[in-house]
Amino acid sequence: MEYNIKIDKEKCIGCGACQAVCPDVFQLDDDGKAKSLFGSTDIECVKEAADSCPVQAIILEEEN
């Protein structure tokens, strides 16, 4: 199963929790907001990062 990782830039506060939990997938962009790096297959890490986001800005969508 494949997932799309989306970040709601309006909600993101740039706290860096996602990057701390899953640095191979997330980093802070030039605007101080999180961005996802594509190509990760470690979905458990991504789910943990989404759960750690204090404002629920990380959205995982299953691809059909």
mmCIF file of the N, C-alpha and C atoms, coordinates in Angstrom:
data_MODEL
# 
_entry.id   MODEL 
# 
loop_
_atom_site.group_PDB 
_atom_site.id 
_atom_site.type_symbol 
_atom_site.label_atom_id 
_atom_site.label_alt_id 
_atom_site.label_comp_id 
_atom_site.label_asym_id 
_atom_site.label_entity_id 
_atom_site.label_seq_id 
_atom_site.pdbx_PDB_ins_code 
_atom_site.Cartn_x 
_atom_site.Cartn_y 
_atom_site.Cartn_z 
_atom_site.occupancy 
_atom_site.B_iso_or_equiv 
_atom_site.pdbx_formal_charge 
_atom_site.auth_seq_id 
_atom_site.auth_comp_id 
_atom_site.auth_asym_id 
_atom_site.auth_atom_id 
_atom_site.pdbx_PDB_model_num 
ATOM 1   N N  . MET A 1 1  ? 0.845  -1.172 0.000  1.00 0.00 ? 1  MET A N  1 
ATOM 2   C CA . MET A 1 1  ? 0.000  0.000  0.000  1.00 0.00 ? 1  MET A CA 1 
ATOM 3   C C  . MET A 1 1  ? 0.897  1.245  0.000  1.00 0.00 ? 1  MET A C  1 
ATOM 4   N N  . GLU A 1 2  ? 0.497  2.209  -0.801 1.00 0.00 ? 2  GLU A N  1 
ATOM 5   C CA . GLU A 1 2  ? 1.258  3.446  -0.874 1.00 0.00 ? 2  GLU A CA 1 
ATOM 6   C C  . GLU A 1 2  ? 0.450  4.588  -0.280 1.00 0.00 ? 2  GLU A C  1 
ATOM 7   N N  . TYR A 1 3  ? 1.182  5.589  0.207  1.00 0.00 ? 3  TYR A N  1 
ATOM 8   C CA . TYR A 1 3  ? 0.552  6.730  0.861  1.00 0.00 ? 3  TYR A CA 1 
ATOM 9   C C  . TYR A 1 3  ? 1.057  8.031  0.257  1.00 0.00 ? 3  TYR A C  1 
ATOM 10  N N  . ASN A 1 4  ? 0.204  9.021  0.248  1.00 0.00 ? 4  ASN A N  1 
ATOM 11  C CA . ASN A 1 4  ? 0.611  10.390 -0.040 1.00 0.00 ? 4  ASN A CA 1 
ATOM 12  C C  . ASN A 1 4  ? 0.789  11.089 1.299  1.00 0.00 ? 4  ASN A C  1 
ATOM 13  N N  . ILE A 1 5  ? 1.876  11.807 1.441  1.00 0.00 ? 5  ILE A N  1 
ATOM 14  C CA . ILE A 1 5  ? 2.138  12.575 2.652  1.00 0.00 ? 5  ILE A CA 1 
ATOM 15  C C  . ILE A 1 5  ? 1.910  14.041 2.317  1.00 0.00 ? 5  ILE A C  1 
ATOM 16  N N  . LYS A 1 6  ? 0.978  14.640 3.026  1.00 0.00 ? 6  LYS A N  1 
ATOM 17  C CA . LYS A 1 6  ? 0.690  16.058 2.809  1.00 0.00 ? 6  LYS A CA 1 
ATOM 18  C C  . LYS A 1 6  ? 0.882  16.812 4.118  1.00 0.00 ? 6  LYS A C  1 
ATOM 19  N N  . ILE A 1 7  ? 1.298  18.055 3.993  1.00 0.00 ? 7  ILE A N  1 
ATOM 20  C CA . ILE A 1 7  ? 1.457  18.912 5.164  1.00 0.00 ? 7  ILE A CA 1 
ATOM 21  C C  . ILE A 1 7  ? 0.599  20.154 4.955  1.00 0.00 ? 7  ILE A C  1 
ATOM 22  N N  . ASP A 1 8  ? -0.264 20.404 5.911  1.00 0.00 ? 8  ASP A N  1 
ATOM 23  C CA . ASP A 1 8  ? -1.107 21.594 5.878  1.00 0.00 ? 8  ASP A CA 1 
ATOM 24  C C  . ASP A 1 8  ? -0.257 22.766 6.369  1.00 0.00 ? 8  ASP A C  1 
ATOM 25  N N  . LYS A 1 9  ? 0.238  23.562 5.426  1.00 0.00 ? 9  LYS A N  1 
ATOM 26  C CA . LYS A 1 9  ? 1.140  24.677 5.749  1.00 0.00 ? 9  LYS A CA 1 
ATOM 27  C C  . LYS A 1 9  ? 0.447  25.742 6.598  1.00 0.00 ? 9  LYS A C  1 
ATOM 28  N N  . GLU A 1 10 ? -0.876 25.823 6.500  1.00 0.00 ? 10 GLU A N  1 
ATOM 29  C CA . GLU A 1 10 ? -1.621 26.789 7.305  1.00 0.00 ? 10 GLU A CA 1 
ATOM 30  C C  . GLU A 1 10 ? -1.588 26.410 8.782  1.00 0.00 ? 10 GLU A C  1 
ATOM 31  N N  . LYS A 1 11 ? -1.617 25.095 9.058  1.00 0.00 ? 11 LYS A N  1 
ATOM 32  C CA . LYS A 1 11 ? -1.598 24.611 10.441 1.00 0.00 ? 11 LYS A CA 1 
ATOM 33  C C  . LYS A 1 11 ? -0.187 24.507 11.006 1.00 0.00 ? 11 LYS A C  1 
ATOM 34  N N  . CYS A 1 12 ? 0.779  24.180 10.149 1.00 0.00 ? 12 CYS A N  1 
ATOM 35  C CA . CYS A 1 12 ? 2.146  23.902 10.608 1.00 0.00 ? 12 CYS A CA 1 
ATOM 36  C C  . CYS A 1 12 ? 2.730  25.101 11.351 1.00 0.00 ? 12 CYS A C  1 
ATOM 37  N N  . ILE A 1 13 ? 3.294  24.821 12.526 1.00 0.00 ? 13 ILE A N  1 
ATOM 38  C CA . ILE A 1 13 ? 3.917  25.877 13.326 1.00 0.00 ? 13 ILE A CA 1 
ATOM 39  C C  . ILE A 1 13 ? 5.444  25.769 13.314 1.00 0.00 ? 13 ILE A C  1 
ATOM 40  N N  . GLY A 1 14 ? 5.972  24.799 12.565 1.00 0.00 ? 14 GLY A N  1 
ATOM 41  C CA . GLY A 1 14 ? 7.422  24.665 12.422 1.00 0.00 ? 14 GLY A CA 1 
ATOM 42  C C  . GLY A 1 14 ? 8.141  24.238 13.681 1.00 0.00 ? 14 GLY A C  1 
ATOM 43  N N  . CYS A 1 15 ? 7.488  23.443 14.510 1.00 0.00 ? 15 CYS A N  1 
ATOM 44  C CA . CYS A 1 15 ? 8.097  23.045 15.784 1.00 0.00 ? 15 CYS A CA 1 
ATOM 45  C C  . CYS A 1 15 ? 9.221  22.023 15.599 1.00 0.00 ? 15 CYS A C  1 
ATOM 46  N N  . GLY A 1 16 ? 9.204  21.290 14.483 1.00 0.00 ? 16 GLY A N  1 
ATOM 47  C CA . GLY A 1 16 ? 10.265 20.330 14.200 1.00 0.00 ? 16 GLY A CA 1 
ATOM 48  C C  . GLY A 1 16 ? 10.071 18.950 14.794 1.00 0.00 ? 16 GLY A C  1 
ATOM 49  N N  . ALA A 1 17 ? 8.915  18.690 15.394 1.00 0.00 ? 17 ALA A N  1 
ATOM 50  C CA . ALA A 1 17 ? 8.671  17.369 15.987 1.00 0.00 ? 17 ALA A CA 1 
ATOM 51  C C  . ALA A 1 17 ? 8.736  16.277 14.929 1.00 0.00 ? 17 ALA A C  1 
ATOM 52  N N  . CYS A 1 18 ? 8.175  16.527 13.757 1.00 0.00 ? 18 CYS A N  1 
ATOM 53  C CA . CYS A 1 18 ? 8.184  15.520 12.695 1.00 0.00 ? 18 CYS A CA 1 
ATOM 54  C C  . CYS A 1 18 ? 9.617  15.209 12.249 1.00 0.00 ? 18 CYS A C  1 
ATOM 55  N N  . GLN A 1 19 ? 10.424 16.234 12.141 1.00 0.00 ? 19 GLN A N  1 
ATOM 56  C CA . GLN A 1 19 ? 11.816 16.052 11.736 1.00 0.00 ? 19 GLN A CA 1 
ATOM 57  C C  . GLN A 1 19 ? 12.597 15.295 12.807 1.00 0.00 ? 19 GLN A C  1 
ATOM 58  N N  . ALA A 1 20 ? 12.310 15.555 14.062 1.00 0.00 ? 20 ALA A N  1 
ATOM 59  C CA . ALA A 1 20 ? 12.997 14.863 15.154 1.00 0.00 ? 20 ALA A CA 1 
ATOM 60  C C  . ALA A 1 20 ? 12.636 13.378 15.174 1.00 0.00 ? 20 ALA A C  1 
ATOM 61  N N  . VAL A 1 21 ? 11.374 13.068 14.879 1.00 0.00 ? 21 VAL A N  1 
ATOM 62  C CA . VAL A 1 21 ? 10.905 11.684 14.916 1.00 0.00 ? 21 VAL A CA 1 
ATOM 63  C C  . VAL A 1 21 ? 11.299 10.928 13.652 1.00 0.00 ? 21 VAL A C  1 
ATOM 64  N N  . CYS A 1 22 ? 11.251 11.594 12.518 1.00 0.00 ? 22 CYS A N  1 
ATOM 65  C CA . CYS A 1 22 ? 11.439 10.922 11.232 1.00 0.00 ? 22 CYS A CA 1 
ATOM 66  C C  . CYS A 1 22 ? 12.267 11.803 10.279 1.00 0.00 ? 22 CYS A C  1 
ATOM 67  N N  . PRO A 1 23 ? 13.563 11.974 10.567 1.00 0.00 ? 23 PRO A N  1 
ATOM 68  C CA . PRO A 1 23 ? 14.389 12.901 9.790  1.00 0.00 ? 23 PRO A CA 1 
ATOM 69  C C  . PRO A 1 23 ? 14.629 12.495 8.339  1.00 0.00 ? 23 PRO A C  1 
ATOM 70  N N  . ASP A 1 24 ? 14.434 11.231 8.006  1.00 0.00 ? 24 ASP A N  1 
ATOM 71  C CA . ASP A 1 24 ? 14.606 10.803 6.616  1.00 0.00 ? 24 ASP A CA 1 
ATOM 72  C C  . ASP A 1 24 ? 13.435 11.217 5.737  1.00 0.00 ? 24 ASP A C  1 
ATOM 73  N N  . VAL A 1 25 ? 12.334 11.621 6.365  1.00 0.00 ? 25 VAL A N  1 
ATOM 74  C CA . VAL A 1 25 ? 11.129 11.970 5.612  1.00 0.00 ? 25 VAL A CA 1 
ATOM 75  C C  . VAL A 1 25 ? 10.797 13.452 5.708  1.00 0.00 ? 25 VAL A C  1 
ATOM 76  N N  . PHE A 1 26 ? 11.055 14.063 6.864  1.00 0.00 ? 26 PHE A N  1 
ATOM 77  C CA . PHE A 1 26 ? 10.644 15.452 7.083  1.00 0.00 ? 26 PHE A CA 1 
ATOM 78  C C  . PHE A 1 26 ? 11.837 16.353 7.361  1.00 0.00 ? 26 PHE A C  1 
ATOM 79  N N  . GLN A 1 27 ? 11.724 17.586 6.879  1.00 0.00 ? 27 GLN A N  1 
ATOM 80  C CA . GLN A 1 27 ? 12.675 18.631 7.242  1.00 0.00 ? 27 GLN A CA 1 
ATOM 81  C C  . GLN A 1 27 ? 11.951 19.967 7.197  1.00 0.00 ? 27 GLN A C  1 
ATOM 82  N N  . LEU A 1 28 ? 12.546 20.961 7.829  1.00 0.00 ? 28 LEU A N  1 
ATOM 83  C CA . LEU A 1 28 ? 11.945 22.289 7.801  1.00 0.00 ? 28 LEU A CA 1 
ATOM 84  C C  . LEU A 1 28 ? 12.426 23.018 6.558  1.00 0.00 ? 28 LEU A C  1 
ATOM 85  N N  . ASP A 1 29 ? 11.506 23.629 5.858  1.00 0.00 ? 29 ASP A N  1 
ATOM 86  C CA . ASP A 1 29 ? 11.782 24.343 4.618  1.00 0.00 ? 29 ASP A CA 1 
ATOM 87  C C  . ASP A 1 29 ? 12.309 25.746 4.929  1.00 0.00 ? 29 ASP A C  1 
ATOM 88  N N  . ASP A 1 30 ? 12.631 26.501 3.906  1.00 0.00 ? 30 ASP A N  1 
ATOM 89  C CA . ASP A 1 30 ? 13.137 27.865 4.077  1.00 0.00 ? 30 ASP A CA 1 
ATOM 90  C C  . ASP A 1 30 ? 12.139 28.771 4.783  1.00 0.00 ? 30 ASP A C  1 
ATOM 91  N N  . ASP A 1 31 ? 10.850 28.443 4.678  1.00 0.00 ? 31 ASP A N  1 
ATOM 92  C CA . ASP A 1 31 ? 9.821  29.250 5.339  1.00 0.00 ? 31 ASP A CA 1 
ATOM 93  C C  . ASP A 1 31 ? 9.602  28.841 6.801  1.00 0.00 ? 31 ASP A C  1 
ATOM 94  N N  . GLY A 1 32 ? 10.406 27.867 7.284  1.00 0.00 ? 32 GLY A N  1 
ATOM 95  C CA . GLY A 1 32 ? 10.293 27.422 8.663  1.00 0.00 ? 32 GLY A CA 1 
ATOM 96  C C  . GLY A 1 32 ? 9.197  26.399 8.889  1.00 0.00 ? 32 GLY A C  1 
ATOM 97  N N  . LYS A 1 33 ? 8.527  26.000 7.821  1.00 0.00 ? 33 LYS A N  1 
ATOM 98  C CA . LYS A 1 33 ? 7.451  25.016 7.907  1.00 0.00 ? 33 LYS A CA 1 
ATOM 99  C C  . LYS A 1 33 ? 7.981  23.657 7.448  1.00 0.00 ? 33 LYS A C  1 
ATOM 100 N N  . ALA A 1 34 ? 7.312  22.605 7.899  1.00 0.00 ? 34 ALA A N  1 
ATOM 101 C CA . ALA A 1 34 ? 7.735  21.254 7.538  1.00 0.00 ? 34 ALA A CA 1 
ATOM 102 C C  . ALA A 1 34 ? 7.460  20.970 6.065  1.00 0.00 ? 34 ALA A C  1 
ATOM 103 N N  . LYS A 1 35 ? 8.313  20.121 5.503  1.00 0.00 ? 35 LYS A N  1 
ATOM 104 C CA . LYS A 1 35 ? 8.054  19.584 4.174  1.00 0.00 ? 35 LYS A CA 1 
ATOM 105 C C  . LYS A 1 35 ? 8.453  18.118 4.196  1.00 0.00 ? 35 LYS A C  1 
ATOM 106 N N  . SER A 1 36 ? 7.826  17.344 3.322  1.00 0.00 ? 36 SER A N  1 
ATOM 107 C CA . SER A 1 36 ? 8.146  15.926 3.272  1.00 0.00 ? 36 SER A CA 1 
ATOM 108 C C  . SER A 1 36 ? 9.090  15.664 2.105  1.00 0.00 ? 36 SER A C  1 
ATOM 109 N N  . LEU A 1 37 ? 9.997  14.745 2.347  1.00 0.00 ? 37 LEU A N  1 
ATOM 110 C CA . LEU A 1 37 ? 10.918 14.302 1.313  1.00 0.00 ? 37 LEU A CA 1 
ATOM 111 C C  . LEU A 1 37 ? 10.360 12.996 0.776  1.00 0.00 ? 37 LEU A C  1 
ATOM 112 N N  . PHE A 1 38 ? 10.124 12.932 -0.492 1.00 0.00 ? 38 PHE A N  1 
ATOM 113 C CA . PHE A 1 38 ? 9.477  11.766 -1.069 1.00 0.00 ? 38 PHE A CA 1 
ATOM 114 C C  . PHE A 1 38 ? 10.445 10.605 -1.187 1.00 0.00 ? 38 PHE A C  1 
ATOM 115 N N  . GLY A 1 39 ? 9.898  9.406  -1.254 1.00 0.00 ? 39 GLY A N  1 
ATOM 116 C CA . GLY A 1 39 ? 10.700 8.218  -1.455 1.00 0.00 ? 39 GLY A CA 1 
ATOM 117 C C  . GLY A 1 39 ? 10.849 7.341  -0.234 1.00 0.00 ? 39 GLY A C  1 
ATOM 118 N N  . SER A 1 40 ? 10.289 7.741  0.899  1.00 0.00 ? 40 SER A N  1 
ATOM 119 C CA . SER A 1 40 ? 10.396 6.909  2.096  1.00 0.00 ? 40 SER A CA 1 
ATOM 120 C C  . SER A 1 40 ? 9.385  5.780  2.057  1.00 0.00 ? 40 SER A C  1 
ATOM 121 N N  . THR A 1 41 ? 9.825  4.622  2.503  1.00 0.00 ? 41 THR A N  1 
ATOM 122 C CA . THR A 1 41 ? 8.913  3.490  2.621  1.00 0.00 ? 41 THR A CA 1 
ATOM 123 C C  . THR A 1 41 ? 8.648  3.157  4.077  1.00 0.00 ? 41 THR A C  1 
ATOM 124 N N  . ASP A 1 42 ? 9.204  3.929  4.990  1.00 0.00 ? 42 ASP A N  1 
ATOM 125 C CA . ASP A 1 42 ? 9.026  3.670  6.416  1.00 0.00 ? 42 ASP A CA 1 
ATOM 126 C C  . ASP A 1 42 ? 7.749  4.337  6.911  1.00 0.00 ? 42 ASP A C  1 
ATOM 127 N N  . ILE A 1 43 ? 6.620  3.734  6.580  1.00 0.00 ? 43 ILE A N  1 
ATOM 128 C CA . ILE A 1 43 ? 5.336  4.338  6.900  1.00 0.00 ? 43 ILE A CA 1 
ATOM 129 C C  . ILE A 1 43 ? 5.095  4.401  8.398  1.00 0.00 ? 43 ILE A C  1 
ATOM 130 N N  . GLU A 1 44 ? 5.671  3.496  9.154  1.00 0.00 ? 44 GLU A N  1 
ATOM 131 C CA . GLU A 1 44 ? 5.509  3.537  10.613 1.00 0.00 ? 44 GLU A CA 1 
ATOM 132 C C  . GLU A 1 44 ? 6.153  4.802  11.182 1.00 0.00 ? 44 GLU A C  1 
ATOM 133 N N  . CYS A 1 45 ? 7.297  5.162  10.643 1.00 0.00 ? 45 CYS A N  1 
ATOM 134 C CA . CYS A 1 45 ? 7.967  6.392  11.071 1.00 0.00 ? 45 CYS A CA 1 
ATOM 135 C C  . CYS A 1 45 ? 7.097  7.608  10.732 1.00 0.00 ? 45 CYS A C  1 
ATOM 136 N N  . VAL A 1 46 ? 6.512  7.607  9.554  1.00 0.00 ? 46 VAL A N  1 
ATOM 137 C CA . VAL A 1 46 ? 5.657  8.716  9.127  1.00 0.00 ? 46 VAL A CA 1 
ATOM 138 C C  . VAL A 1 46 ? 4.422  8.809  10.019 1.00 0.00 ? 46 VAL A C  1 
ATOM 139 N N  . LYS A 1 47 ? 3.827  7.661  10.337 1.00 0.00 ? 47 LYS A N  1 
ATOM 140 C CA . LYS A 1 47 ? 2.658  7.662  11.227 1.00 0.00 ? 47 LYS A CA 1 
ATOM 141 C C  . LYS A 1 47 ? 3.020  8.196  12.610 1.00 0.00 ? 47 LYS A C  1 
ATOM 142 N N  . GLU A 1 48 ? 4.197  7.823  13.110 1.00 0.00 ? 48 GLU A N  1 
ATOM 143 C CA . GLU A 1 48 ? 4.641  8.323  14.410 1.00 0.00 ? 48 GLU A CA 1 
ATOM 144 C C  . GLU A 1 48 ? 4.852  9.836  14.367 1.00 0.00 ? 48 GLU A C  1 
ATOM 145 N N  . ALA A 1 49 ? 5.413  10.324 13.273 1.00 0.00 ? 49 ALA A N  1 
ATOM 146 C CA . ALA A 1 49 ? 5.613  11.767 13.116 1.00 0.00 ? 49 ALA A CA 1 
ATOM 147 C C  . ALA A 1 49 ? 4.272  12.491 13.067 1.00 0.00 ? 49 ALA A C  1 
ATOM 148 N N  . ALA A 1 50 ? 3.303  11.917 12.350 1.00 0.00 ? 50 ALA A N  1 
ATOM 149 C CA . ALA A 1 50 ? 1.975  12.526 12.271 1.00 0.00 ? 50 ALA A CA 1 
ATOM 150 C C  . ALA A 1 50 ? 1.335  12.578 13.654 1.00 0.00 ? 50 ALA A C  1 
ATOM 151 N N  . ASP A 1 51 ? 1.499  11.504 14.418 1.00 0.00 ? 51 ASP A N  1 
ATOM 152 C CA . ASP A 1 51 ? 0.941  11.467 15.773 1.00 0.00 ? 51 ASP A CA 1 
ATOM 153 C C  . ASP A 1 51 ? 1.630  12.466 16.698 1.00 0.00 ? 51 ASP A C  1 
ATOM 154 N N  . SER A 1 52 ? 2.895  12.777 16.424 1.00 0.00 ? 52 SER A N  1 
ATOM 155 C CA . SER A 1 52 ? 3.650  13.695 17.290 1.00 0.00 ? 52 SER A CA 1 
ATOM 156 C C  . SER A 1 52 ? 3.402  15.162 16.957 1.00 0.00 ? 52 SER A C  1 
ATOM 157 N N  . CYS A 1 53 ? 2.771  15.423 15.823 1.00 0.00 ? 53 CYS A N  1 
ATOM 158 C CA . CYS A 1 53 ? 2.530  16.815 15.404 1.00 0.00 ? 53 CYS A CA 1 
ATOM 159 C C  . CYS A 1 53 ? 1.500  17.451 16.336 1.00 0.00 ? 53 CYS A C  1 
ATOM 160 N N  . PRO A 1 54 ? 1.874  18.527 17.023 1.00 0.00 ? 54 PRO A N  1 
ATOM 161 C CA . PRO A 1 54 ? 0.958  19.131 17.998 1.00 0.00 ? 54 PRO A CA 1 
ATOM 162 C C  . PRO A 1 54 ? -0.261 19.815 17.379 1.00 0.00 ? 54 PRO A C  1 
ATOM 163 N N  . VAL A 1 55 ? -0.205 20.098 16.089 1.00 0.00 ? 55 VAL A N  1 
ATOM 164 C CA . VAL A 1 55 ? -1.337 20.768 15.436 1.00 0.00 ? 55 VAL A CA 1 
ATOM 165 C C  . VAL A 1 55 ? -1.967 19.907 14.334 1.00 0.00 ? 55 VAL A C  1 
ATOM 166 N N  . GLN A 1 56 ? -1.592 18.635 14.281 1.00 0.00 ? 56 GLN A N  1 
ATOM 167 C CA . GLN A 1 56 ? -2.137 17.681 13.296 1.00 0.00 ? 56 GLN A CA 1 
ATOM 168 C C  . GLN A 1 56 ? -2.035 18.201 11.861 1.00 0.00 ? 56 GLN A C  1 
ATOM 169 N N  . ALA A 1 57 ? -0.848 18.711 11.511 1.00 0.00 ? 57 ALA A N  1 
ATOM 170 C CA . ALA A 1 57 ? -0.641 19.266 10.173 1.00 0.00 ? 57 ALA A CA 1 
ATOM 171 C C  . ALA A 1 57 ? -0.216 18.224 9.140  1.00 0.00 ? 57 ALA A C  1 
ATOM 172 N N  . ILE A 1 58 ? 0.123  17.010 9.598  1.00 0.00 ? 58 ILE A N  1 
ATOM 173 C CA . ILE A 1 58 ? 0.559  15.957 8.680  1.00 0.00 ? 58 ILE A CA 1 
ATOM 174 C C  . ILE A 1 58 ? -0.631 15.078 8.331  1.00 0.00 ? 58 ILE A C  1 
ATOM 175 N N  . ILE A 1 59 ? -0.856 14.926 7.047  1.00 0.00 ? 59 ILE A N  1 
ATOM 176 C CA . ILE A 1 59 ? -1.995 14.153 6.553  1.00 0.00 ? 59 ILE A CA 1 
ATOM 177 C C  . ILE A 1 59 ? -1.471 12.994 5.718  1.00 0.00 ? 59 ILE A C  1 
ATOM 178 N N  . LEU A 1 60 ? -1.886 11.791 6.075  1.00 0.00 ? 60 LEU A N  1 
ATOM 179 C CA . LEU A 1 60 ? -1.545 10.593 5.314  1.00 0.00 ? 60 LEU A CA 1 
ATOM 180 C C  . LEU A 1 60 ? -2.778 10.141 4.554  1.00 0.00 ? 60 LEU A C  1 
ATOM 181 N N  . GLU A 1 61 ? -2.635 10.009 3.241  1.00 0.00 ? 61 GLU A N  1 
ATOM 182 C CA . GLU A 1 61 ? -3.736 9.532  2.430  1.00 0.00 ? 61 GLU A CA 1 
ATOM 183 C C  . GLU A 1 61 ? -3.300 8.258  1.714  1.00 0.00 ? 61 GLU A C  1 
ATOM 184 N N  . GLU A 1 62 ? -4.127 7.228  1.797  1.00 0.00 ? 62 GLU A N  1 
ATOM 185 C CA . GLU A 1 62 ? -3.839 5.989  1.095  1.00 0.00 ? 62 GLU A CA 1 
ATOM 186 C C  . GLU A 1 62 ? -4.106 6.184  -0.389 1.00 0.00 ? 62 GLU A C  1 
ATOM 187 N N  . GLU A 1 63 ? -3.180 5.686  -1.203 1.00 0.00 ? 63 GLU A N  1 
ATOM 188 C CA . GLU A 1 63 ? -3.395 5.702  -2.645 1.00 0.00 ? 63 GLU A CA 1 
ATOM 189 C C  . GLU A 1 63 ? -4.111 4.425  -3.023 1.00 0.00 ? 63 GLU A C  1 
ATOM 190 N N  . ASN A 1 64 ? -5.049 4.524  -3.921 1.00 0.00 ? 64 ASN A N  1 
ATOM 191 C CA . ASN A 1 64 ? -5.769 3.323  -4.379 1.00 0.00 ? 64 ASN A CA 1 
ATOM 192 C C  . ASN A 1 64 ? -5.137 2.761  -5.608 1.00 0.00 ? 64 ASN A C  1 
# 
